């Protein structure tokens, strides 16, 4: 009788182990996330690591507004957005899709990106726990890509175009390393900790009709010195700021 009970318990334990093993292993999910079907895939592991692999561009996502505790929270429609903690982008993937990681509250680290050439619109918008970014070969950072993020440093040594408001209100950002001939959109660093800098260390030149001043690209009624020579010694009273 004792033997039968023990044997039954062992079988029950085995069933539990198999059941929970299936549950845990099924947590790892894979999505087709390329602009062209079956070219780029995104796999989320049980520890929250999203691996993006394949060849080609990552597709764009949208966003939704959620009401949480009386506040409106805007977040990505990407299926991993609530669970992703770390992102690894493998060689062969050439872009990060728009809104792909918008308001990813747990995201702290993104690595790889050796072949990434473009970061899409609002891709890392409001990612408060993401503190640094290094993308060696990216040439295009689209508008609002890192708006409201927690970035402290951004190293983009080959970027050619920074879209409007790319780092707007990234209030902790105090260092950005960009290429010497980068073209800036409007108010790229508005609300960040970057105030003045020279091309190659922080910024290059603003788009035509705008001037760099105290971290912003502004249309002005007063012509400042060359954008990459602007310093905090410029006479603030001699400029009329026009935000557009």
C-alpha positions as CSV (number, residue, x, y, z in Angstrom):
1,X,0.0,0.0,0.0
2,X,2.8,2.4,1.0
3,X,4.6,1.5,-2.3
4,X,1.5,2.3,-4.3
5,X,1.1,5.7,-2.6
6,X,4.7,6.6,-3.1
7,X,4.6,5.5,-6.7
8,X,1.4,7.6,-7.3
9,X,3.1,10.7,-5.7
10,X,6.1,10.3,-7.9
11,X,3.9,10.1,-11.0
12,X,2.0,13.2,-9.8
13,X,5.2,15.1,-9.3
14,X,6.4,14.1,-12.7
15,X,3.1,15.4,-14.3
16,X,3.5,18.7,-12.4
17,X,7.1,19.1,-13.6
18,X,6.2,18.3,-17.2
19,X,3.2,20.7,-17.0
20,X,5.1,23.6,-15.6
21,X,8.0,22.9,-17.9
22,X,5.7,23.3,-20.9
23,X,4.3,26.5,-19.4
24,X,7.7,28.0,-18.8
25,X,9.1,27.0,-22.1
26,X,6.1,28.3,-24.0
27,X,6.8,31.8,-22.5
28,X,9.5,32.3,-25.2
29,X,7.6,33.7,-28.2
30,X,8.7,34.6,-31.7
31,X,7.1,37.1,-34.0
32,X,7.7,38.0,-37.7
33,X,8.8,41.6,-37.3
34,X,10.3,42.5,-40.7
35,X,8.9,44.9,-43.3
36,X,9.0,42.0,-45.7
37,X,7.5,38.8,-44.3
38,X,9.9,36.2,-43.0
39,X,13.0,38.4,-43.2
40,X,13.4,39.6,-39.7
41,X,12.2,37.9,-36.5
42,X,11.8,39.0,-32.8
43,X,12.2,36.4,-30.1
44,X,11.4,37.1,-26.5
45,X,12.9,34.8,-23.9
46,X,11.5,34.0,-20.5
47,X,14.1,36.4,-18.9
48,X,12.8,39.3,-20.9
49,X,15.6,39.4,-23.6
50,X,14.3,40.3,-27.0
51,X,16.6,39.0,-29.8
52,X,16.0,40.6,-33.2
53,X,17.6,38.6,-36.0
54,X,17.4,38.1,-39.8
55,X,18.2,40.3,-42.7
56,X,16.5,43.6,-43.5
57,X,14.4,46.3,-41.9
58,X,12.3,45.9,-38.8
59,X,8.7,46.9,-39.4
60,X,7.0,50.0,-37.8
61,X,4.5,49.6,-35.0
62,X,1.8,51.9,-33.7
63,X,0.8,53.2,-30.3
64,X,-2.2,53.2,-28.0
65,X,-3.3,55.5,-25.2
66,X,-4.1,53.6,-22.0
67,X,-5.8,55.0,-18.9
68,X,-3.9,53.9,-15.8
69,X,-4.7,55.4,-12.3
70,X,-6.3,58.4,-14.0
71,X,-3.3,59.1,-16.2
72,X,-3.0,58.6,-20.0
73,X,-0.1,56.4,-20.8
74,X,1.0,56.2,-24.5
75,X,2.8,53.0,-25.4
76,X,3.8,50.8,-28.3
77,X,1.5,48.2,-29.8
78,X,4.4,45.8,-30.2
79,X,3.6,42.5,-28.5
80,X,6.7,42.5,-26.2
81,X,6.3,46.0,-24.8
82,X,5.3,45.0,-21.3
83,X,7.9,42.3,-20.8
84,X,11.1,43.3,-22.6
85,X,14.1,44.1,-20.4
86,X,17.0,43.8,-22.8
87,X,17.3,44.0,-26.6
88,X,19.9,42.3,-28.7
89,X,19.9,43.2,-32.4
90,X,21.9,40.8,-34.5
91,X,24.0,41.6,-37.6
92,X,21.8,41.7,-40.7
93,X,19.0,43.8,-39.1
94,X,19.3,47.3,-40.7
95,X,16.7,49.4,-38.9
96,X,14.7,49.7,-35.6
97,X,11.0,50.2,-36.4
98,X,9.0,53.3,-35.4
99,X,7.4,52.9,-31.9
100,X,9.0,49.5,-31.5
101,X,10.0,50.2,-27.9
102,X,7.9,53.2,-27.0
103,X,7.3,53.3,-23.2
104,X,9.1,50.0,-22.6
105,X,9.2,50.5,-18.8
106,X,11.5,47.6,-18.0
107,X,14.0,48.2,-20.9
108,X,17.5,48.9,-19.5
109,X,19.9,47.7,-22.2
110,X,20.2,47.4,-26.0
111,X,23.2,45.9,-27.6
112,X,24.4,44.7,-31.0
113,X,23.1,47.0,-33.7
114,X,26.3,46.7,-35.8
115,X,24.3,46.8,-39.0
116,X,21.5,49.2,-37.9
117,X,21.4,52.2,-40.2
118,X,18.2,53.8,-39.1
119,X,16.3,54.3,-35.8
120,X,12.6,54.9,-36.5
121,X,10.2,57.6,-35.2
122,X,9.6,57.5,-31.5
123,X,11.3,54.1,-31.3
124,X,12.5,54.6,-27.7
125,X,10.1,57.3,-26.6
126,X,9.8,57.6,-22.8
127,X,12.1,54.7,-22.0
128,X,13.1,56.0,-18.6
129,X,15.4,53.2,-17.7
130,X,17.5,53.2,-20.8
131,X,20.6,55.2,-19.9
132,X,23.0,54.8,-22.8
133,X,22.9,54.1,-26.5
134,X,25.8,53.3,-28.9
135,X,25.0,52.7,-32.6
136,X,28.2,52.6,-34.7
137,X,26.8,52.7,-38.2
138,X,23.4,54.5,-37.9
139,X,23.1,57.4,-40.3
140,X,19.5,58.4,-39.7
141,X,17.8,59.0,-36.3
142,X,14.2,59.9,-37.0
143,X,12.0,62.4,-35.1
144,X,11.4,61.9,-31.4
145,X,13.4,58.7,-31.4
146,X,14.6,59.2,-27.8
147,X,12.1,61.8,-26.6
148,X,11.6,61.7,-22.8
149,X,14.0,58.8,-22.5
150,X,16.4,58.3,-19.5
151,X,19.5,58.6,-21.7
152,X,22.6,60.0,-20.1
153,X,24.8,59.5,-23.1
154,X,24.3,58.9,-26.8
155,X,27.1,57.8,-29.1
156,X,26.2,57.9,-32.8
157,X,29.6,58.5,-34.5
158,X,28.3,58.2,-38.1
159,X,24.9,59.8,-37.9
160,X,24.1,62.1,-40.8
161,X,20.6,63.2,-39.9
162,X,19.0,63.8,-36.6
163,X,15.2,64.3,-36.9
164,X,13.1,67.0,-35.2
165,X,13.0,66.6,-31.4
166,X,15.1,63.5,-31.5
167,X,16.2,63.9,-27.8
168,X,13.6,66.4,-26.7
169,X,13.0,66.3,-22.9
170,X,15.6,63.6,-22.3
171,X,16.5,65.6,-19.2
172,X,19.4,63.5,-18.0
173,X,21.2,63.6,-21.4
174,X,24.6,65.4,-20.9
175,X,26.8,63.9,-23.6
176,X,26.2,63.2,-27.2
177,X,28.9,62.1,-29.7
178,X,27.9,62.7,-33.3
179,X,29.6,63.0,-36.7
180,X,31.2,66.3,-37.8
181,X,28.7,66.9,-40.6
182,X,25.4,65.8,-39.0
183,X,22.3,67.7,-40.1
184,X,20.0,68.7,-37.2
185,X,16.3,69.0,-37.2
186,X,14.3,71.4,-35.0
187,X,15.0,71.5,-31.2
188,X,16.9,68.2,-31.2
189,X,18.2,68.7,-27.6
190,X,15.4,70.9,-26.2
191,X,14.9,70.1,-22.6
192,X,18.0,68.0,-22.3
193,X,21.1,68.7,-20.2
194,X,23.1,69.5,-23.3
195,X,23.6,73.3,-23.5
196,X,26.5,74.2,-25.8
197,X,28.8,72.0,-27.8
198,X,30.9,71.7,-30.9
199,X,30.4,69.5,-33.9
200,X,32.0,66.1,-33.5
201,X,31.6,66.2,-29.8
202,X,27.9,67.1,-29.5
203,X,26.4,68.5,-32.7
204,X,27.0,69.7,-36.2
205,X,24.8,72.2,-37.9
206,X,21.1,72.8,-37.8
207,X,19.0,72.5,-41.0
208,X,18.8,75.5,-43.2
209,X,17.0,78.5,-41.6
210,X,17.7,77.4,-38.1
211,X,20.6,78.1,-35.7
212,X,22.0,76.1,-32.8
213,X,21.6,78.0,-29.5
214,X,21.7,76.6,-25.9
215,X,21.0,73.1,-27.1
216,X,18.2,74.0,-29.5
217,X,17.8,74.5,-33.2
218,X,15.8,77.7,-33.4
219,X,14.7,79.9,-36.2
220,X,15.9,83.3,-35.3
221,X,15.8,87.0,-36.3
222,X,19.4,87.4,-35.4
223,X,22.2,85.5,-37.2
224,X,24.4,83.7,-34.6
225,X,27.9,82.6,-35.3
226,X,28.3,79.3,-37.1
227,X,26.3,76.7,-35.3
228,X,29.3,74.6,-34.4
229,X,30.9,77.7,-32.8
230,X,28.0,78.8,-30.7
231,X,29.0,79.1,-27.0
232,X,27.3,80.2,-23.8
233,X,29.1,83.5,-24.1
234,X,26.8,84.6,-26.9
235,X,24.6,87.5,-26.0
236,X,21.3,86.0,-25.0
237,X,19.6,89.4,-25.2
238,X,20.4,89.8,-28.9
239,X,18.2,87.0,-30.1
240,X,14.5,86.6,-30.5
241,X,13.5,83.0,-30.1
242,X,10.7,81.7,-32.3
243,X,9.6,78.1,-31.7
244,X,8.1,76.4,-34.7
